[in-house]
Amino acid sequence: AVFAPSDAMALGVLQAADELGLDIPGRISLLGYDDIEYASLPKIRLSTLAQPTGALAESAVRLLLELIDSGGPGEVTHKLIAPRLVERSTCCSPQQRTAV
């Protein structure tokens, strides 16, 4: 399996695998990150993790407003905003793999 840190990089992996004759997802599962528009094109159908941009923006605005209201830096906070898995055609379970 290959996890690319961006969908753009995953598209490069997809192209390289095609040039090398490696079947995705038959031999290798591929997952990108971002869910860019090209990821859903019919010939690509890239499985990816979608960034929750609305939730990220909302969290950033709340943090900035709290910073402004408090007059300075407060406690360091950590917030996890999980991405959403978008399953398309570049991933499959190991049981579905083609034989070598």
Backbone atoms as SQL, in Angstrom:
CREATE TABLE atoms (id INTEGER PRIMARY KEY, chain TEXT, resi INTEGER, resn TEXT, atom TEXT, x REAL, y REAL, z REAL);
INSERT INTO atoms VALUES
  (1, 'A', 1, 'ALA', 'N', 0.845, -1.185, 0.000),
  (2, 'A', 1, 'ALA', 'CA', 0.000, 0.000, 0.000),
  (3, 'A', 1, 'ALA', 'C', 0.886, 1.242, 0.000),
  (4, 'A', 2, 'VAL', 'N', 0.387, 2.269, -0.674),
  (5, 'A', 2, 'VAL', 'CA', 1.092, 3.550, -0.719),
  (6, 'A', 2, 'VAL', 'C', 0.135, 4.626, -0.229),
  (7, 'A', 3, 'PHE', 'N', 0.584, 5.416, 0.748),
  (8, 'A', 3, 'PHE', 'CA', -0.163, 6.599, 1.182),
  (9, 'A', 3, 'PHE', 'C', 0.627, 7.813, 0.734),
  (10, 'A', 4, 'ALA', 'N', 0.053, 8.600, -0.146),
  (11, 'A', 4, 'ALA', 'CA', 0.706, 9.813, -0.631),
  (12, 'A', 4, 'ALA', 'C', 0.206, 10.997, 0.199),
  (13, 'A', 5, 'PRO', 'N', 1.099, 11.917, 0.570),
  (14, 'A', 5, 'PRO', 'CA', 0.695, 13.048, 1.408),
  (15, 'A', 5, 'PRO', 'C', -0.179, 14.076, 0.696),
  (16, 'A', 6, 'SER', 'N', -0.407, 13.896, -0.589),
  (17, 'A', 6, 'SER', 'CA', -1.336, 14.761, -1.326),
  (18, 'A', 6, 'SER', 'C', -1.895, 13.970, -2.502),
  (19, 'A', 7, 'ASP', 'N', -3.055, 14.385, -2.969),
  (20, 'A', 7, 'ASP', 'CA', -3.627, 13.722, -4.140),
  (21, 'A', 7, 'ASP', 'C', -2.762, 13.938, -5.370),
  (22, 'A', 8, 'ALA', 'N', -2.137, 15.104, -5.481),
  (23, 'A', 8, 'ALA', 'CA', -1.259, 15.369, -6.628),
  (24, 'A', 8, 'ALA', 'C', -0.120, 14.355, -6.675),
  (25, 'A', 9, 'MET', 'N', 0.466, 14.059, -5.526),
  (26, 'A', 9, 'MET', 'CA', 1.536, 13.058, -5.482),
  (27, 'A', 9, 'MET', 'C', 0.977, 11.665, -5.776),
  (28, 'A', 10, 'ALA', 'N', -0.217, 11.375, -5.291),
  (29, 'A', 10, 'ALA', 'CA', -0.840, 10.079, -5.558),
  (30, 'A', 10, 'ALA', 'C', -1.088, 9.896, -7.054),
  (31, 'A', 11, 'LEU', 'N', -1.446, 10.970, -7.744),
  (32, 'A', 11, 'LEU', 'CA', -1.640, 10.884, -9.192),
  (33, 'A', 11, 'LEU', 'C', -0.327, 10.545, -9.886),
  (34, 'A', 12, 'GLY', 'N', 0.786, 11.063, -9.370),
  (35, 'A', 12, 'GLY', 'CA', 2.101, 10.710, -9.900),
  (36, 'A', 12, 'GLY', 'C', 2.416, 9.241, -9.670),
  (37, 'A', 13, 'VAL', 'N', 2.073, 8.732, -8.493),
  (38, 'A', 13, 'VAL', 'CA', 2.269, 7.309, -8.193),
  (39, 'A', 13, 'VAL', 'C', 1.406, 6.461, -9.127),
  (40, 'A', 14, 'LEU', 'N', 0.176, 6.894, -9.352),
  (41, 'A', 14, 'LEU', 'CA', -0.732, 6.176, -10.245),
  (42, 'A', 14, 'LEU', 'C', -0.156, 6.098, -11.657),
  (43, 'A', 15, 'GLN', 'N', 0.394, 7.205, -12.135),
  (44, 'A', 15, 'GLN', 'CA', 0.996, 7.232, -13.471),
  (45, 'A', 15, 'GLN', 'C', 2.233, 6.333, -13.532),
  (46, 'A', 16, 'ALA', 'N', 3.091, 6.417, -12.509),
  (47, 'A', 16, 'ALA', 'CA', 4.303, 5.588, -12.486),
  (48, 'A', 16, 'ALA', 'C', 3.945, 4.102, -12.432),
  (49, 'A', 17, 'ALA', 'N', 2.948, 3.752, -11.628),
  (50, 'A', 17, 'ALA', 'CA', 2.523, 2.351, -11.540),
  (51, 'A', 17, 'ALA', 'C', 2.012, 1.865, -12.891),
  (52, 'A', 18, 'ASP', 'N', 1.271, 2.716, -13.580),
  (53, 'A', 18, 'ASP', 'CA', 0.767, 2.356, -14.909),
  (54, 'A', 18, 'ASP', 'C', 1.923, 2.122, -15.879),
  (55, 'A', 19, 'GLU', 'N', 2.920, 3.006, -15.842),
  (56, 'A', 19, 'GLU', 'CA', 4.089, 2.868, -16.725),
  (57, 'A', 19, 'GLU', 'C', 4.884, 1.601, -16.426),
  (58, 'A', 20, 'LEU', 'N', 4.876, 1.166, -15.158),
  (59, 'A', 20, 'LEU', 'CA', 5.599, -0.043, -14.752),
  (60, 'A', 20, 'LEU', 'C', 4.744, -1.307, -14.871),
  (61, 'A', 21, 'GLY', 'N', 3.506, -1.141, -15.273),
  (62, 'A', 21, 'GLY', 'CA', 2.619, -2.289, -15.417),
  (63, 'A', 21, 'GLY', 'C', 2.104, -2.842, -14.103),
  (64, 'A', 22, 'LEU', 'N', 2.111, -2.035, -13.055),
  (65, 'A', 22, 'LEU', 'CA', 1.614, -2.469, -11.747),
  (66, 'A', 22, 'LEU', 'C', 0.132, -2.138, -11.632),
  (67, 'A', 23, 'ASP', 'N', -0.658, -3.136, -11.315),
  (68, 'A', 23, 'ASP', 'CA', -2.104, -2.962, -11.222),
  (69, 'A', 23, 'ASP', 'C', -2.493, -2.326, -9.894),
  (70, 'A', 24, 'ILE', 'N', -3.215, -1.221, -9.977),
  (71, 'A', 24, 'ILE', 'CA', -3.785, -0.585, -8.790),
  (72, 'A', 24, 'ILE', 'C', -5.296, -0.711, -8.929),
  (73, 'A', 25, 'PRO', 'N', -5.984, -1.344, -8.003),
  (74, 'A', 25, 'PRO', 'CA', -5.556, -1.807, -6.696),
  (75, 'A', 25, 'PRO', 'C', -5.203, -3.289, -6.632),
  (76, 'A', 26, 'GLY', 'N', -5.124, -3.973, -7.760),
  (77, 'A', 26, 'GLY', 'CA', -4.858, -5.411, -7.738),
  (78, 'A', 26, 'GLY', 'C', -3.581, -5.786, -7.025),
  (79, 'A', 27, 'ARG', 'N', -2.502, -5.051, -7.286),
  (80, 'A', 27, 'ARG', 'CA', -1.203, -5.342, -6.650),
  (81, 'A', 27, 'ARG', 'C', -0.883, -4.364, -5.523),
  (82, 'A', 28, 'ILE', 'N', -1.269, -3.119, -5.702),
  (83, 'A', 28, 'ILE', 'CA', -0.925, -2.065, -4.742),
  (84, 'A', 28, 'ILE', 'C', -2.164, -1.214, -4.494),
  (85, 'A', 29, 'SER', 'N', -2.474, -0.971, -3.229),
  (86, 'A', 29, 'SER', 'CA', -3.516, -0.002, -2.895),
  (87, 'A', 29, 'SER', 'C', -2.874, 1.371, -2.825),
  (88, 'A', 30, 'LEU', 'N', -3.625, 2.387, -3.217),
  (89, 'A', 30, 'LEU', 'CA', -3.115, 3.759, -3.241),
  (90, 'A', 30, 'LEU', 'C', -4.135, 4.683, -2.604),
  (91, 'A', 31, 'LEU', 'N', -3.668, 5.504, -1.669),
  (92, 'A', 31, 'LEU', 'CA', -4.529, 6.456, -0.978),
  (93, 'A', 31, 'LEU', 'C', -3.870, 7.820, -1.003),
  (94, 'A', 32, 'GLY', 'N', -4.614, 8.823, -1.412),
  (95, 'A', 32, 'GLY', 'CA', -4.114, 10.197, -1.422),
  (96, 'A', 32, 'GLY', 'C', -4.668, 10.983, -0.246),
  (97, 'A', 33, 'TYR', 'N', -4.403, 12.289, -0.248),
  (98, 'A', 33, 'TYR', 'CA', -4.907, 13.163, 0.809),
  (99, 'A', 33, 'TYR', 'C', -5.252, 14.510, 0.207),
  (100, 'A', 34, 'ASP', 'N', -6.440, 14.977, 0.390),
  (101, 'A', 34, 'ASP', 'CA', -6.941, 16.298, -0.014),
  (102, 'A', 34, 'ASP', 'C', -8.315, 16.205, -0.663),
  (103, 'A', 35, 'ASP', 'N', -8.575, 15.157, -1.422),
  (104, 'A', 35, 'ASP', 'CA', -9.786, 15.005, -2.226),
  (105, 'A', 35, 'ASP', 'C', -9.937, 16.164, -3.208),
  (106, 'A', 36, 'ILE', 'N', -8.886, 16.368, -4.009),
  (107, 'A', 36, 'ILE', 'CA', -8.955, 17.403, -5.040),
  (108, 'A', 36, 'ILE', 'C', -9.956, 16.975, -6.110),
  (109, 'A', 37, 'GLU', 'N', -10.387, 17.924, -6.913),
  (110, 'A', 37, 'GLU', 'CA', -11.411, 17.672, -7.925),
  (111, 'A', 37, 'GLU', 'C', -11.034, 16.533, -8.875),
  (112, 'A', 38, 'TYR', 'N', -9.779, 16.471, -9.285),
  (113, 'A', 38, 'TYR', 'CA', -9.333, 15.442, -10.226),
  (114, 'A', 38, 'TYR', 'C', -9.447, 14.028, -9.660),
  (115, 'A', 39, 'ALA', 'N', -9.447, 13.897, -8.344),
  (116, 'A', 39, 'ALA', 'CA', -9.482, 12.570, -7.722),
  (117, 'A', 39, 'ALA', 'C', -10.752, 11.796, -8.057),
  (118, 'A', 40, 'SER', 'N', -11.823, 12.497, -8.367),
  (119, 'A', 40, 'SER', 'CA', -13.092, 11.816, -8.635),
  (120, 'A', 40, 'SER', 'C', -13.370, 11.599, -10.123),
  (121, 'A', 41, 'LEU', 'N', -12.441, 11.990, -10.991),
  (122, 'A', 41, 'LEU', 'CA', -12.649, 11.783, -12.426),
  (123, 'A', 41, 'LEU', 'C', -12.805, 10.293, -12.731),
  (124, 'A', 42, 'PRO', 'N', -13.673, 9.940, -13.685),
  (125, 'A', 42, 'PRO', 'CA', -13.948, 8.524, -13.962),
  (126, 'A', 42, 'PRO', 'C', -12.715, 7.669, -14.260),
  (127, 'A', 43, 'LYS', 'N', -11.736, 8.182, -14.967),
  (128, 'A', 43, 'LYS', 'CA', -10.553, 7.370, -15.292),
  (129, 'A', 43, 'LYS', 'C', -9.582, 7.261, -14.119),
  (130, 'A', 44, 'ILE', 'N', -9.753, 8.094, -13.105),
  (131, 'A', 44, 'ILE', 'CA', -8.816, 8.109, -11.974),
  (132, 'A', 44, 'ILE', 'C', -9.437, 7.437, -10.754),
  (133, 'A', 45, 'ARG', 'N', -10.546, 7.953, -10.269),
  (134, 'A', 45, 'ARG', 'CA', -11.261, 7.419, -9.105),
  (135, 'A', 45, 'ARG', 'C', -10.330, 7.098, -7.938),
  (136, 'A', 46, 'LEU', 'N', -9.556, 8.085, -7.518),
  (137, 'A', 46, 'LEU', 'CA', -8.564, 7.945, -6.459),
  (138, 'A', 46, 'LEU', 'C', -9.216, 7.898, -5.083),
  (139, 'A', 47, 'SER', 'N', -8.909, 6.861, -4.316),
  (140, 'A', 47, 'SER', 'CA', -9.318, 6.819, -2.914),
  (141, 'A', 47, 'SER', 'C', -8.468, 7.843, -2.174),
  (142, 'A', 48, 'THR', 'N', -9.083, 8.562, -1.245),
  (143, 'A', 48, 'THR', 'CA', -8.388, 9.682, -0.624),
  (144, 'A', 48, 'THR', 'C', -8.964, 10.004, 0.747),
  (145, 'A', 49, 'LEU', 'N', -8.248, 10.815, 1.480),
  (146, 'A', 49, 'LEU', 'CA', -8.752, 11.363, 2.732),
  (147, 'A', 49, 'LEU', 'C', -9.125, 12.816, 2.463),
  (148, 'A', 50, 'ALA', 'N', -10.388, 13.161, 2.705),
  (149, 'A', 50, 'ALA', 'CA', -10.868, 14.519, 2.464),
  (150, 'A', 50, 'ALA', 'C', -10.631, 15.377, 3.699),
  (151, 'A', 51, 'GLN', 'N', -10.008, 16.515, 3.482),
  (152, 'A', 51, 'GLN', 'CA', -9.791, 17.447, 4.581),
  (153, 'A', 51, 'GLN', 'C', -11.105, 18.155, 4.902),
  (154, 'A', 52, 'PRO', 'N', -11.461, 18.236, 6.166),
  (155, 'A', 52, 'PRO', 'CA', -12.668, 18.967, 6.539),
  (156, 'A', 52, 'PRO', 'C', -12.364, 20.470, 6.610),
  (157, 'A', 53, 'THR', 'N', -12.249, 21.108, 5.447),
  (158, 'A', 53, 'THR', 'CA', -11.797, 22.502, 5.403),
  (159, 'A', 53, 'THR', 'C', -12.720, 23.441, 6.169),
  (160, 'A', 54, 'GLY', 'N', -14.021, 23.183, 6.140),
  (161, 'A', 54, 'GLY', 'CA', -14.949, 24.026, 6.892),
  (162, 'A', 54, 'GLY', 'C', -14.678, 23.956, 8.388),
  (163, 'A', 55, 'ALA', 'N', -14.490, 22.753, 8.908),
  (164, 'A', 55, 'ALA', 'CA', -14.207, 22.572, 10.335),
  (165, 'A', 55, 'ALA', 'C', -12.853, 23.166, 10.707),
  (166, 'A', 56, 'LEU', 'N', -11.865, 23.039, 9.816),
  (167, 'A', 56, 'LEU', 'CA', -10.549, 23.633, 10.080),
  (168, 'A', 56, 'LEU', 'C', -10.647, 25.150, 10.148),
  (169, 'A', 57, 'ALA', 'N', -11.373, 25.746, 9.209),
  (170, 'A', 57, 'ALA', 'CA', -11.531, 27.203, 9.189),
  (171, 'A', 57, 'ALA', 'C', -12.287, 27.684, 10.422),
  (172, 'A', 58, 'GLU', 'N', -13.358, 26.984, 10.773),
  (173, 'A', 58, 'GLU', 'CA', -14.145, 27.360, 11.949),
  (174, 'A', 58, 'GLU', 'C', -13.299, 27.301, 13.218),
  (175, 'A', 59, 'SER', 'N', -12.507, 26.262, 13.356),
  (176, 'A', 59, 'SER', 'CA', -11.641, 26.117, 14.522),
  (177, 'A', 59, 'SER', 'C', -10.600, 27.233, 14.580),
  (178, 'A', 60, 'ALA', 'N', -10.029, 27.583, 13.439),
  (179, 'A', 60, 'ALA', 'CA', -9.025, 28.650, 13.391),
  (180, 'A', 60, 'ALA', 'C', -9.637, 29.997, 13.767),
  (181, 'A', 61, 'VAL', 'N', -10.835, 30.280, 13.271),
  (182, 'A', 61, 'VAL', 'CA', -11.504, 31.548, 13.588),
  (183, 'A', 61, 'VAL', 'C', -11.822, 31.619, 15.073),
  (184, 'A', 62, 'ARG', 'N', -12.348, 30.530, 15.632),
  (185, 'A', 62, 'ARG', 'CA', -12.643, 30.518, 17.077),
  (186, 'A', 62, 'ARG', 'C', -11.383, 30.770, 17.898),
  (187, 'A', 63, 'LEU', 'N', -10.294, 30.131, 17.514),
  (188, 'A', 63, 'LEU', 'CA', -9.032, 30.308, 18.228),
  (189, 'A', 63, 'LEU', 'C', -8.556, 31.756, 18.141),
  (190, 'A', 64, 'LEU', 'N', -8.655, 32.358, 16.963),
  (191, 'A', 64, 'LEU', 'CA', -8.258, 33.760, 16.799),
  (192, 'A', 64, 'LEU', 'C', -9.135, 34.694, 17.619),
  (193, 'A', 65, 'LEU', 'N', -10.445, 34.456, 17.633),
  (194, 'A', 65, 'LEU', 'CA', -11.346, 35.294, 18.423),
  (195, 'A', 65, 'LEU', 'C', -11.046, 35.173, 19.914),
  (196, 'A', 66, 'GLU', 'N', -10.768, 33.964, 20.385),
  (197, 'A', 66, 'GLU', 'CA', -10.390, 33.773, 21.791),
  (198, 'A', 66, 'GLU', 'C', -9.095, 34.508, 22.104),
  (199, 'A', 67, 'LEU', 'N', -8.155, 34.474, 21.188),
  (200, 'A', 67, 'LEU', 'CA', -6.880, 35.161, 21.360),
  (201, 'A', 67, 'LEU', 'C', -7.093, 36.671, 21.438),
  (202, 'A', 68, 'ILE', 'N', -7.941, 37.197, 20.583),
  (203, 'A', 68, 'ILE', 'CA', -8.242, 38.634, 20.588),
  (204, 'A', 68, 'ILE', 'C', -8.956, 39.016, 21.873),
  (205, 'A', 69, 'ASP', 'N', -9.963, 38.239, 22.282),
  (206, 'A', 69, 'ASP', 'CA', -10.736, 38.536, 23.490),
  (207, 'A', 69, 'ASP', 'C', -9.885, 38.477, 24.750),
  (208, 'A', 70, 'SER', 'N', -8.933, 37.569, 24.795),
  (209, 'A', 70, 'SER', 'CA', -8.112, 37.412, 25.999),
  (210, 'A', 70, 'SER', 'C', -6.961, 38.412, 26.041),
  (211, 'A', 71, 'GLY', 'N', -6.682, 39.066, 24.938),
  (212, 'A', 71, 'GLY', 'CA', -5.623, 40.065, 24.902),
  (213, 'A', 71, 'GLY', 'C', -4.224, 39.496, 24.754),
  (214, 'A', 72, 'GLY', 'N', -4.102, 38.245, 24.516),
  (215, 'A', 72, 'GLY', 'CA', -2.773, 37.667, 24.344),
  (216, 'A', 72, 'GLY', 'C', -2.833, 36.162, 24.279),
  (217, 'A', 73, 'PRO', 'N', -1.670, 35.553, 24.160),
  (218, 'A', 73, 'PRO', 'CA', -1.641, 34.094, 24.059),
  (219, 'A', 73, 'PRO', 'C', -2.137, 33.438, 25.341),
  (220, 'A', 74, 'GLY', 'N', -2.915, 32.410, 25.183),
  (221, 'A', 74, 'GLY', 'CA', -3.408, 31.647, 26.325),
  (222, 'A', 74, 'GLY', 'C', -2.692, 30.318, 26.397),
  (223, 'A', 75, 'GLU', 'N', -3.395, 29.345, 26.935),
  (224, 'A', 75, 'GLU', 'CA', -2.827, 28.007, 27.018),
  (225, 'A', 75, 'GLU', 'C', -2.724, 27.397, 25.622),
  (226, 'A', 76, 'VAL', 'N', -1.733, 26.566, 25.460),
  (227, 'A', 76, 'VAL', 'CA', -1.595, 25.837, 24.204),
  (228, 'A', 76, 'VAL', 'C', -2.684, 24.771, 24.170),
  (229, 'A', 77, 'THR', 'N', -3.424, 24.744, 23.076),
  (230, 'A', 77, 'THR', 'CA', -4.470, 23.739, 22.932),
  (231, 'A', 77, 'THR', 'C', -4.182, 22.878, 21.706),
  (232, 'A', 78, 'HIS', 'N', -4.650, 21.672, 21.776),
  (233, 'A', 78, 'HIS', 'CA', -4.512, 20.742, 20.654),
  (234, 'A', 78, 'HIS', 'C', -5.913, 20.292, 20.270),
  (235, 'A', 79, 'LYS', 'N', -6.195, 20.335, 19.001),
  (236, 'A', 79, 'LYS', 'CA', -7.505, 19.909, 18.525),
  (237, 'A', 79, 'LYS', 'C', -7.307, 18.981, 17.341),
  (238, 'A', 80, 'LEU', 'N', -7.935, 17.846, 17.393),
  (239, 'A', 80, 'LEU', 'CA', -7.865, 16.878, 16.306),
  (240, 'A', 80, 'LEU', 'C', -9.130, 16.998, 15.467),
  (241, 'A', 81, 'ILE', 'N', -8.947, 17.257, 14.201),
  (242, 'A', 81, 'ILE', 'CA', -10.069, 17.293, 13.269),
  (243, 'A', 81, 'ILE', 'C', -9.790, 16.201, 12.239),
  (244, 'A', 82, 'ALA', 'N', -10.488, 15.110, 12.368),
  (245, 'A', 82, 'ALA', 'CA', -10.210, 13.925, 11.553),
  (246, 'A', 82, 'ALA', 'C', -10.677, 14.102, 10.109),
  (247, 'A', 83, 'PRO', 'N', -9.873, 13.625, 9.164),
  (248, 'A', 83, 'PRO', 'CA', -10.309, 13.634, 7.763),
  (249, 'A', 83, 'PRO', 'C', -11.350, 12.541, 7.533),
  (250, 'A', 84, 'ARG', 'N', -12.008, 12.603, 6.395),
  (251, 'A', 84, 'ARG', 'CA', -13.039, 11.626, 6.029),
  (252, 'A', 84, 'ARG', 'C', -12.508, 10.755, 4.893),
  (253, 'A', 85, 'LEU', 'N', -12.632, 9.445, 5.047),
  (254, 'A', 85, 'LEU', 'CA', -12.193, 8.513, 4.011),
  (255, 'A', 85, 'LEU', 'C', -13.186, 8.529, 2.853),
  (256, 'A', 86, 'VAL', 'N', -12.661, 8.753, 1.648),
  (257, 'A', 86, 'VAL', 'CA', -13.471, 8.709, 0.429),
  (258, 'A', 86, 'VAL', 'C', -12.991, 7.489, -0.357),
  (259, 'A', 87, 'GLU', 'N', -13.767, 6.419, -0.285),
  (260, 'A', 87, 'GLU', 'CA', -13.376, 5.167, -0.945),
  (261, 'A', 87, 'GLU', 'C', -13.794, 5.198, -2.409),
  (262, 'A', 88, 'ARG', 'N', -12.794, 5.073, -3.262),
  (263, 'A', 88, 'ARG', 'CA', -13.063, 4.993, -4.692),
  (264, 'A', 88, 'ARG', 'C', -12.429, 3.697, -5.195),
  (265, 'A', 89, 'SER', 'N', -11.704, 3.732, -6.302),
  (266, 'A', 89, 'SER', 'CA', -11.274, 2.456, -6.895),
  (267, 'A', 89, 'SER', 'C', -9.783, 2.157, -6.787),
  (268, 'A', 90, 'THR', 'N', -9.015, 2.893, -5.971),
  (269, 'A', 90, 'THR', 'CA', -7.576, 2.612, -5.903),
  (270, 'A', 90, 'THR', 'C', -7.168, 1.858, -4.639),
  (271, 'A', 91, 'CYS', 'N', -8.134, 1.412, -3.855),
  (272, 'A', 91, 'CYS', 'CA', -7.835, 0.624, -2.653),
  (273, 'A', 91, 'CYS', 'C', -8.726, -0.606, -2.625),
  (274, 'A', 92, 'CYS', 'N', -8.180, -1.676, -2.101),
  (275, 'A', 92, 'CYS', 'CA', -8.986, -2.870, -1.844),
  (276, 'A', 92, 'CYS', 'C', -8.355, -3.614, -0.676),
  (277, 'A', 93, 'SER', 'N', -9.125, -4.512, -0.090),
  (278, 'A', 93, 'SER', 'CA', -8.609, -5.283, 1.034),
  (279, 'A', 93, 'SER', 'C', -7.621, -6.330, 0.527),
  (280, 'A', 94, 'PRO', 'N', -6.712, -6.808, 1.392),
  (281, 'A', 94, 'PRO', 'CA', -5.744, -7.822, 0.973),
  (282, 'A', 94, 'PRO', 'C', -6.406, -9.079, 0.400),
  (283, 'A', 95, 'GLN', 'N', -7.595, -9.427, 0.883),
  (284, 'A', 95, 'GLN', 'CA', -8.280, -10.622, 0.389),
  (285, 'A', 95, 'GLN', 'C', -8.705, -10.472, -1.071),
  (286, 'A', 96, 'GLN', 'N', -8.824, -9.235, -1.549),
  (287, 'A', 96, 'GLN', 'CA', -9.260, -8.997, -2.926),
  (288, 'A', 96, 'GLN', 'C', -8.094, -8.852, -3.900),
  (289, 'A', 97, 'ARG', 'N', -6.872, -8.972, -3.426),
  (290, 'A', 97, 'ARG', 'CA', -5.688, -8.806, -4.273),
  (291, 'A', 97, 'ARG', 'C', -5.605, -9.913, -5.315),
  (292, 'A', 98, 'THR', 'N', -5.024, -9.570, -6.447),
  (293, 'A', 98, 'THR', 'CA', -4.789, -10.583, -7.478),
  (294, 'A', 98, 'THR', 'C', -3.507, -11.333, -7.150),
  (295, 'A', 99, 'ALA', 'N', -3.441, -12.578, -7.526),
  (296, 'A', 99, 'ALA', 'CA', -2.252, -13.399, -7.265),
  (297, 'A', 99, 'ALA', 'C', -1.077, -12.917, -8.105),
  (298, 'A', 100, 'VAL', 'N', 0.131, -13.109, -7.559),
  (299, 'A', 100, 'VAL', 'CA', 1.357, -12.704, -8.263),
  (300, 'A', 100, 'VAL', 'C', 1.739, -13.756, -9.263);
